Amino acid sequence: MSLGLLAAAGGEEGFTAPGSPDFWQPLFGTSGALAVTRPAIVLVISAVIIMVVLSVATRRLSIVPGKGQMLTEATYGLVRNSIARDIIGSKDFLRFVPLLFSCFTLILLNNLFGIIPFFQYPTMARIAFPLVLALVIFVVYHYLGIKRRGLGGYLGSLLPPGLPGWIKPLVFVLELITYFITRPVTLALRLFGNMFAGHLLLLLFITGGEYMLLHSGSLGLQIFSIPTFGMGVVMTVFELLVEFLQAYIFTLLAALYIAGSLADEH
Amino acid sequence: MQLAAPVFAAAAEETTPGDPMYPILPHLGELIFGIVVFAALYLFVAKRIVPRLEAMYAERRAAIEGNVEKAERAQAEAAAALDEYKAQLAEARTEANRIREEARQQGAAIVVELREQAQAESDRITTAARQQIEAERTQATAQLRQEVGRLATDLASRIVGESLQDSARQSGVVDRFLADLERDEAQGVSTR
């Protein structure tokens, strides 16, 4: 609404509000569906950075950690101990630590890229990437469940025990929807939505502020651009929190789903 | 979808054909990138990073357990040493008590002995003094007797030598004699 107002107050061009097209940034190849896009490149860079940093940080590990090792260990320990071990249980959590650690570091770095200068693109704001990760988790936890009980046993185990007979079909359908649709979709959409909306908000404040300052030609709007930039800064800090939180939540939920498939009872 | 379409219509017009019209639909190229990159990262982390970190964790656990064991051993040794010191201390205390008791007894014995010795010495000295006094008295008596004899002889010779007519002179003689006697006596005292 205020954007329309701004557009009306602006010059001949008017202000164009940022939207989803801002996230479409093909770099090479114009064949559309297979174009190499900016987020794809950012994703590759992030993976390379993670591999190099981890490789260097773990080259000479000592029992008494140094400063660099401390940071690596803190990150690894968060995923390994606070998430994997506490949720999956100390018996066989180690199998899933690589998966969870890869997820966590990849999501975290790509989220942080949203506010790191020159990258400034939260890769997870493109649905394809959260979808890939959610699908991996989806496949893993279903595979674990089916491997453990067989397909029939696994589907049967979705039903909580001790229900009266007449309600069983209804609950079964609900559980089926939860396990096969709600979980992967929410896992992907939660991450995507947070990154997408957050970045859109930053774009709005910063491009809006820029427009008001440079192109509006109105003193009132130029003055008003200062709090707008201020909000941009505040939202950047807020984004930092959200970026970390989303990486953590995604990993936490992945661990929860895996733990659910490994647990004896529902 | 058809409801949402107009909202993004402007966007759809601007984009290349490959871009999905809605941000909620995945782009195929990115999907493939995502799968490949994640698979590569997963393999790298699983094959290299996690084994290194886990090896270090195991090593650290071993080191900590080793340290705990070492500390327990050190504690046991310290406790043993403490017991030993306590035993030695108790022994030393008993020994000190014994020595002190002995010293007290010896001291008492020495005092008694010294007292006896002193008594004997004093007895001896007393006896010796008494004997000496006796001897001196005997000697003095003998000397006195000799002196008295000589004095008597002197006196007699003087009496005989002087005329006895004048009683005044007679009394003078006697006075002189007595004075002589006294003088001799005084001389005798001073010479002794």
Interface residues (C-beta under 8 A of the other chain):
Chain A: G19 S20 P21 F23 W24 P26 G29 T30 S31 G32 A33 L34 A35 V36 T37 P39 A40 L43 V44 A47 I50 M51 L54 S55 T58 L61 S62 I63 T72 E73 Y76 R80 L94 V97 P98 L99 F101 S102 T105 L106 A125 R126 I127 A128 F129 L131 V132 L133 V136 L189 F192 F196
Chain B: F8 A10 A11 E14 T15 T16 P17 G18 D19 Y22 P23 I24 L25 P26 H27 L28 G29 E30 L31 I32 F33 G34 I35 V37 F38 A40 L41 Y42 F44 V45 A46 R48 I49 V50 R52 L53 E54 A55 M56 E59 R60 A63
